[in-house]
Amino acid sequence: MRWSNGKGVLAAVAIMLIAAMPAGAVKKMEMPNNFGGDDWAVSHWEDAVGYLKYVTSDDVRKEMLKLPENERLATWQDFWKAKDPEKKKPDNVFRTAYFARIRYANDNFGSILLAGWLTDRGDTWIRLGEPRTLDRYPMRSGGRNLEVWNYWAPRDIYLVFLDRTGVGDYDLLNYTDMIDEVYIGGR
């Protein structure tokens, strides 16, 4: 076999590595019991700020990353306090739900290349929560796995995920429908 450039060689190596991986192999994320909490956030600041991807802008996250250590805890608490819909309760309901969704996404939607929270299915789960219905259509001869998630927004919305590669890397085919109709945190 002859390759015309380095890109062809890299593609061939990537395909061989993917083919050699055991079925169901996924990138695993370590999430301690205090994941999302104040102590965890301060001691894992870059990771914690990175996880805010779905609830704030890149500019806000960049500014948070510049903070000196002595300002991080107060900033983290103020950030979540502003998003808390039930401010009178001791626990921040929004933050608790948000990090539970990230944990679920990491446990259930990881691919061989990405942690679950960074995949299209993880993104959707984090932003929208559990779908009202979820239909799976397993691979048929020459086809690919397909999932259809249904949410009730201002109208019924059906999000379609396709496993183009056959190894669990699902792509959301109608991303703008999700963004246009429902978004849990706002930016």
N, C-alpha and C positions, 0 to 999 in steps of 0.2 A: 504494500500500500504506500502511495506517495503523497506527501503533504506539501502544499504549496507555500505555507507560511506557519509561523508559530501558533497562530490562533487555531488552526486545524488540529495541531498536536494537542493543545490544551483542551479543545472540545472532545477529542478522542479519549484523553485521559479522564476527563470528567465523566463521560459516558461509561467508561470501564469501571470507575469507582462507584458510580451509582448502581450499576448492574451487580457489582460484587457485594453491595451492602445487604444485610439481611432484610427480608420483608418486614415492614413496620418499624424500621430503624428511624428514630427521631432525635432531634437535638433536645437534650434535657436541660432544664433550668433549675438551679438550686434556689429554693424559696424557704427561708427559715420561718418559724412560727410567728415571729414579729414582723414579717414581710408587710411593708406599707406603713408600719408604725413609726413613731417619732424617733426612737432609738436607732432602728434600722436605717431610716432615711439619713440621719446625720452621719452614721458610720459608713454608709454606702451612697454618698451624696450624688456622684455622677450617675450611678444606676437609678437612684430614686428620681432624679430630675428627668432622666431618659424615659422612665415609665409614665411621665406626664404627657407624653406624645398625643394622646387622644383627648385631653381636656384643656390644653392651652397651646399657645402659639410657639413657634420656634424662637421668636424674639424673647419671649418671657423665659423660656428655658435657658437660652444663652445668658441672659442676665442673672438668672439664679446660679448658674455654674460659676460665675465670677465672684460670688459672695465669699467673704472671709468666713472661716469656720465659726466664729462667735456670733454670726448673724443667721446661720442656717436653720437652727431649730425654730426660731421665731418666724422666719419667712415660711417655712414648711407649714407650721401651724396656722399662720394667717392665710396662706393659700387655700388650705382645706376649709377653714372657717368660712371664707367667702363663698364657697360652693355648697355648704351644708344647708339643706332645705329645712332641717329641724334643729335650729340653733339652740334650743332650750334643753335638748337631751345631751347627756355627757359624751356619748359616742357620736362620731361624725358618720351619719348614715351613708352619705354619698361616698366618702372615702372608703368605708368598709365594703360597700358594694363594688366599687371600682376595683379595688385590689383583689376581691374574691373573684371577679370576672377575669382578671389577669391570671390569677392562679389556675382557674378552670381552663382558660385558653392554653396556658403552658402545658397543662396535664393532658389536654385532649386534641389540640390542633397543631402540634409541632410537626415539622417536616424534617427531612434529612439535612436541610441547609439552614432552616430558620427556627427559632424558638416560637412556640405557639402564639404568643402575643403579637408577633410581627407578621404572621400570615394573614391572608385575607379573611379566613374564617375567624381567626382570633380577633382581628380588628373589629369585625362585625359583632362578634359576641360581646366584646368589651363595650362598644358604643351602644348597642341595642339590647343586649341581654339575650335571654333564651328566646328562640323563635316560638311563635304560636304553634306552628307545625314544622316538621323537618322530614322531608322525603328523600330517601337515598335510592339511586338507580345504579346498581353495580355494573361493572364493566361487561360489555357484551362483545362478541367477536369483532376485533378491530376498533372498538370504541373505548371510551374512557369513563371512569366513575363520575357520576354527577350527583349533586345535592341541590335541593331546592328548599330554601328557608322562607317561611311566610311570617310576616309581621303585620300588625294592624297599626298603621300610622293614621294620618288624616284619611287614608284610603288603604285598601289591601295592597301590600307590596310583596313581591316574590323576588328573592335574591337567588341567583343561579351561580353555583360554584362548579367548576370543571377541573378534574385532575388531568391536566394536559400530558403530564409525563408518565403517569401510571405508577408513581411512587409516593403519592400522598401530598403533593404540592398543589393544592387547590387554588385556582384563580377565581376571583369574583368577576363574572362577565358583565354585570350591569351595575358598576360601582356608583355611577351618578344617581341611580334610583335611591340607594341607601343614603347618600349625603343629602339629596334634595328633600327627602321625606322625614327622616328621623335622625336625631343626633342627641345623645344623652347629656353631654357636658357643655356644649357651646365652646367657642374659642375666644 
